[in-house]
Amino acid sequence: MSITIHLYYTGQAGSARLFAEEMMSSGVVQAVRAEPGNERYEYFFPMEDPETVLLIDRWRDSHALDLHHQSEMMRQIAALREKYKLRLRVERYTDAPK
């Protein structure tokens, strides 16, 4: 059962976009995408809210997501979120069993 998570990072004065750009340029995004069980990790910019960045994050199952949450990547992401003083809102979705 795949798990999709929408993470909304919101800041001020363009800090959310700067966060996403640093996530890309620092290699954190590439490292997360290479983690076992990651199926999607992409940033989007809502047209009507320039201070928010949406991350769509998809994992094969809860085990893969749990391993990601325990990884060094999560510490790096948390440090960057703090650096840019971002608020976070999370929505979680699971696929229905087939």
SVG drawing of the C-alpha trace seen along z (x, -y; Angstrom):
<svg xmlns="http://www.w3.org/2000/svg" viewBox="-9 -39 34 45">
<polyline fill="none" stroke="black" stroke-width="0.4" points="0.0,0.0 1.7,-3.2 1.6,-6.3 1.5,-9.8 2.3,-12.8 1.7,-16.5 3.9,-18.8 3.2,-22.5 6.2,-24.6 5.2,-28.3 7.6,-31.1 8.1,-34.8 9.9,-36.9 10.5,-33.9 12.1,-31.7 10.0,-28.6 11.3,-28.8 14.9,-29.3 14.5,-26.2 13.4,-24.1 16.2,-25.5 18.8,-24.6 17.2,-21.1 17.9,-20.6 21.4,-22.2 22.7,-20.5 21.9,-17.0 19.3,-16.2 16.6,-15.7 18.7,-13.3 19.6,-11.4 15.9,-11.0 14.9,-9.9 17.6,-7.2 16.3,-5.8 14.7,-2.3 11.0,-2.6 10.8,-6.2 8.5,-6.5 8.2,-10.3 9.8,-13.5 8.9,-16.7 8.4,-20.3 5.6,-22.5 4.8,-26.2 1.1,-27.2 0.3,-30.0 -2.0,-31.8 0.4,-31.5 4.0,-32.7 5.1,-32.0 4.3,-28.3 6.0,-25.3 4.3,-22.0 6.3,-18.8 4.6,-15.6 6.4,-12.7 5.4,-9.1 6.6,-5.8 6.1,-2.2 4.9,-1.3 5.0,-2.4 8.3,-0.5 10.1,-2.6 8.6,-5.8 9.6,-4.9 13.2,-4.2 13.2,-7.6 12.0,-9.3 15.0,-7.8 17.5,-8.7 20.2,-11.4 18.2,-13.1 15.5,-13.9 18.0,-15.7 19.3,-17.7 15.7,-18.6 14.8,-19.7 17.9,-21.9 17.0,-23.6 13.4,-24.1 14.7,-25.8 17.2,-27.9 14.4,-29.3 11.9,-29.6 9.2,-27.6 5.8,-26.5 4.8,-23.0 1.3,-21.5 1.0,-17.8 -1.6,-15.7 -1.3,-12.0 -3.0,-9.6 -2.9,-5.9 -3.9,-3.8 -6.8,-1.5 -5.8,2.2 -6.4,3.9"/>
</svg>
